[in-house]
Amino acid sequence: MKKVLITGGAGFIAHHLVEFLIKNTNWEIISLDRLDYSGNLNRLNDVMNQFSSIQKKRVKIIYHDLKSELNPWIVSDIGHVDYILHLAAGSHVDRSIKFPMEFVMDNVVGTCNILNFAKTINEKKEN
């Protein structure tokens, strides 16, 4: 069975992706989210309520803010993944104007941290 990591899994777009993957694959799904103003567990809860307990067991939610590197405990909790779908991002234009450094940290540093995680996974595959 494949395993996918979705960053920002409780966000507006990503929770629809989680729903799609539950309906159309047998993959295990890891949702990595910091659960702030844009990530809302109620979205995932609403999605999960339409599925059986067996389907629900395929989804794991991990709290993490990508402004920080993925530490060994988070990496261990995630485990091996086959795919990474990076949907975590700051997206409100008005907030990006008011708080530009926050958006750099979320969108640039966060992306760099997930790319470093992907690089680590790839290096493990090669060895």
C-alpha positions as CSV (number, residue, x, y, z in Angstrom):
1,M,0.0,0.0,0.0
2,K,1.3,3.5,-0.9
3,K,1.6,6.2,1.8
4,V,1.2,9.9,1.0
5,L,2.2,12.9,3.2
6,I,-0.1,15.9,2.6
7,T,1.2,19.2,4.1
8,G,-1.6,21.6,5.1
9,G,-4.0,18.7,5.2
10,A,-6.6,20.6,7.2
11,G,-6.6,23.5,4.8
12,F,-9.3,24.5,2.3
13,I,-7.9,22.7,-0.7
14,A,-6.1,19.9,1.0
15,H,-9.0,18.5,2.9
16,H,-10.7,17.9,-0.5
17,L,-7.6,16.1,-1.6
18,V,-7.8,13.9,1.5
19,E,-11.4,13.1,0.7
20,F,-10.6,12.3,-2.9
21,L,-7.7,9.9,-1.9
22,I,-9.9,8.1,0.7
23,K,-12.6,7.5,-1.9
24,N,-10.3,6.6,-4.9
25,T,-7.3,4.9,-3.4
26,N,-6.3,2.4,-0.7
27,W,-3.4,4.7,0.4
28,E,-2.4,5.6,3.9
29,I,-2.6,9.4,4.4
30,I,-0.6,11.5,6.7
31,S,-1.9,15.0,7.2
32,L,0.8,17.4,8.5
33,D,-0.6,20.7,9.6
34,R,0.0,23.4,12.2
35,L,-3.8,24.1,12.6
36,D,-3.8,27.9,12.5
37,Y,-6.4,30.3,11.1
38,S,-6.4,28.5,7.7
39,G,-6.0,24.8,8.9
40,N,-9.1,23.6,10.6
41,L,-9.6,20.1,12.0
42,N,-13.3,20.5,11.6
43,R,-12.8,20.3,7.9
44,L,-11.1,16.9,8.2
45,N,-13.6,15.8,10.8
46,D,-16.5,16.6,8.4
47,V,-14.7,14.6,5.6
48,M,-14.0,11.7,7.9
49,N,-17.6,11.4,9.1
50,Q,-18.7,10.1,5.7
51,F,-16.3,7.1,5.9
52,S,-16.2,3.8,7.6
53,S,-13.9,3.1,10.6
54,I,-11.7,1.1,8.3
55,Q,-11.3,4.0,5.9
56,K,-10.7,6.4,8.8
57,K,-7.8,4.3,10.1
58,R,-5.9,5.2,6.9
59,V,-5.7,8.8,7.9
60,K,-3.2,10.1,10.5
61,I,-2.9,13.7,11.6
62,I,0.4,15.1,12.8
63,Y,0.7,18.6,14.2
64,H,3.8,20.5,13.0
65,D,4.7,24.0,11.8
66,L,6.9,23.8,8.7
67,K,8.7,27.0,9.7
68,S,10.7,24.5,11.8
69,E,12.7,21.6,10.3
70,L,11.1,18.2,10.7
71,N,12.8,16.9,13.8
72,P,13.6,13.2,14.4
73,W,10.4,12.6,16.4
74,I,8.2,14.0,13.6
75,V,10.1,12.1,11.0
76,S,9.7,8.9,13.0
77,D,6.0,9.6,13.4
78,I,5.6,10.1,9.7
79,G,7.6,7.1,8.7
80,H,8.3,6.1,5.2
81,V,6.2,7.9,2.5
82,D,6.0,7.3,-1.2
83,Y,4.6,10.7,-2.1
84,I,4.6,14.2,-0.7
85,L,1.9,16.6,-1.7
86,H,2.9,20.0,-0.4
87,L,-0.2,22.2,0.0
88,A,0.8,24.1,3.2
89,A,1.1,27.8,2.5
90,G,0.0,31.2,3.6
91,S,-2.6,32.3,1.0
92,H,-4.4,35.4,2.2
93,V,-3.1,38.4,0.1
94,D,-4.1,41.0,2.6
95,R,-2.1,39.2,5.3
96,S,0.9,38.9,3.0
97,I,0.9,42.7,2.7
98,K,0.6,43.3,6.4
99,F,3.0,40.5,7.5
100,P,5.4,39.8,4.6
101,M,8.0,38.1,6.7
102,E,5.4,35.7,8.1
103,F,4.6,34.7,4.5
104,V,8.3,34.3,3.6
105,M,8.7,32.0,6.6
106,D,5.5,30.0,5.7
107,N,5.9,29.8,2.0
108,V,9.7,29.8,1.4
109,V,11.2,28.4,4.6
110,G,8.3,25.9,4.9
111,T,8.8,24.7,1.4
112,C,12.6,24.4,1.9
113,N,12.0,22.3,5.1
114,I,9.7,19.9,3.3
115,L,12.2,19.7,0.4
116,N,15.0,18.8,2.8
117,F,12.7,16.1,4.3
118,A,12.1,14.8,0.7
119,K,15.8,14.8,0.0
120,T,16.5,12.8,3.2
121,I,13.9,10.2,2.1
122,N,15.5,10.0,-1.3
123,E,19.0,9.5,0.1
124,K,17.7,6.7,2.3
125,K,16.2,5.0,-0.7
126,E,19.6,5.2,-2.5
127,N,21.5,3.5,0.3
